[in-house]
Amino acid sequence: MVEMVPKLNYDALIELGLYLSFEAKINDKQLWRAFENAILENFHLYELQHICQIQWAVTQLKPKYTSQRLDVMLHNFAR
């Protein structure tokens, strides 16, 4: 699954993040780091609604293995 994440479409990443957080409740370090990298590569494609959905997915099931950098970027974009 980690190898598949970078190949996903930008909107499929949002769905994956929400699924991992709420339905599957998976908190695997490699998977969330791959998710973060894919989000950062597609960051310029996201609108405010997407950013809020990503932030919601990332903040569930603490502690997550995403970086503080992603959290700051998401908050700054939303502001």
N, C-alpha and C positions, 0 to 999 in steps of 0.2 A: 504494500500500500504506500510506503514511503516513496518508492520509485515512481508511482503513478501520480502523486500529488502535483509535482511541477508541470505535468502535461495537461492538467485540467483547465478548462475554460475559466475565465475570471469569475463568472457568476456561479459556476459549479463549486468553486472554492468556498463560497459563502454557505451554500447548502451543506457541503461537507463539514464545515466548521460547526454549524448548528447541529447537524446530526451527531458528530463526535461528542459535543458537549451535553446535549439533552437526551438523546435516545440511546446511543451506545455507551455514553459515559466513559470514554477512553481518554486516559491521561498519560500517554506514552511520550517520552521526551523526544525521540527521533521523529515521530509523526508530527508533533506540534512545531518542531523546528523547521521541518520541511514545509508545513502549512504557512508558517511565518515568512519564510523565504519566497514562497509562491505569491503570497499577498503583497510583499514588498515589490516584487517584479511587476505586478499588475496594478500597483497603487494608483497610477495616473488614470486608470479606467473607472475607478469607483466614484459613485455619487454619495451624497450624504446618507441616504437610506442604507446603502451597502456598508458604509463605514460604521454606522450604528449597529448593524447586524453582526459585523465582524467583531466589534468591541464587545457586544453582548456574548457572543460565543467564546471569546478569549477570556472573559472575566468569570465564566462559570467553572466549576470544578477546581477551585484553587487548591493547591498551588499549580499553576500552569508552567510550562517550560518555554514560554515565549519571553522575549526580552523586554526590558523597560523601554527601549527605543520604539518598538512597535506601539506600545501603549501611549507614549507621548505623541507619536505621529497621528494616531487615531483621534486623540483628544484635541490636538491642535487643528486638525482638519474639521472636526465637528464644530469647533468654536468659530 
